[in-house]
Amino acid sequence: MIPALVDNLQAFTSIFNKTFFNPQGLLEMCMHFLLNIVMVWVIVHFFYYPKGRRRDYYFTFMLLSVSIFMLIYLMDGSKMEIGAALGLFAVFGIIRYRTESVPIREMTYLFFLVALSVLNGTTASLSFVEHIVANLILLAVVWLCESYLLRKKEGCKFVKYDNIDLISPDKYEELKADLEKRLGVKVNRVEVGAVDFLVDMAMLRVYYEDPEAQIKSVDRILKIPQDNVF
């Protein structure tokens, strides 16, 4: 009778520890969470923010990454099917933050950080060291991509242009020369957006040489502002 009582007591203790306090599980969760939050912060703070300068997206990326990680981890990421994880991408692809048009750079970082959080939230067949190596590989990819863009040294700005006689393809060089004279920069190329013949105005995207250029996100599309349209 006593051995049976001891066995029942041990079983109860095991269930109690797993239900109310599991030191090993808590330590594992804290380690994965710390890895995820540090990697996300490094990517957002040192790679995205110096160019984007958008505090609203900084806030979004950090909280979204934490939310995705906790969702995946607490739903037992080791047993989640890959379809469930990829379904998160589909949800964000459909919603696409419908309140505003999300620039392509911000959207890319959004999906990248979601993927990183899903990776850190899953525990199947990967040791903690393998998680660290995978995170370092992703970090290296971001660094290489951003370093390549920094070497380009090309700035970009929108211009409301009044001389629409020069926007035709056969007068492209004249258009560049006129913009260089007005802007005082070396123009690399010009893209013509919307054209309003009623007010003789066109929207141009001008790419120019700028040694100190910071490639920033642009939220606006090449459209004529509504207050200029009759």
Phi, psi and omega in degrees: 000319181296315177302322178295320178296320178296318179297318179295322179294318179294320178296318179296318179296319179296316179295320180298316181295319181289329184276314187257327181203116179235094185304318182294316179294321179295317179297319179296318179296317180296321179295315179292321179295318179297317178300315182294312185292324178293314181295318179296316180297318179299315181295314183289315187284321186260342182246313181281307191295322180303334179260315185287319181054036179247105180292331179294320177287327174304310179299315182297313182299316183294311182290324179295319180296317178297317181297315180296318180298311182295323179297313182292315185292315183285342174270019178064070183301337181291341182248000180288139175285154183297331179297325179293320179292315179293336177298332177298322178295321180296320180299312180291330178293325180284312181293310178048035179048065190299347180290340178203163178279117183275124179301155186297325180293316178295321179295321179296314177297325179300309180293324179297316181288328174297315178298319179296318180292323176296317178299314181287336180278341179270144182239004185290126171055017178235131175279169180295324178296320178294324175298317179297315180298317179297320178295320179294324177296314178296321177297319179296323178296316178298316181298316180295317180295315181291326178294321178297317180293325180295330181287343184293324177054049180234127177265166181215138176211155175269143180226129169275113190252133185262336183270077186286353176294341184262004184274355179287151184302326182288348180245028183298316181294323176295322177298315179298317181297320179294319179293320178298321180293319183282319184273337181074028179228164176274110183276127178274313180200163183225136174244130181265127178259229182291148180233131177242104182285344180290325180246009180053059180216143176226154176259124182243144169253114186252124175257129186220159179286128180212104182302334182252027185293139170244115183288104185258159178284143180242121183272340185268149177258158181288080178230151175288129177302146185296330182286352177258002183255128180274000000 
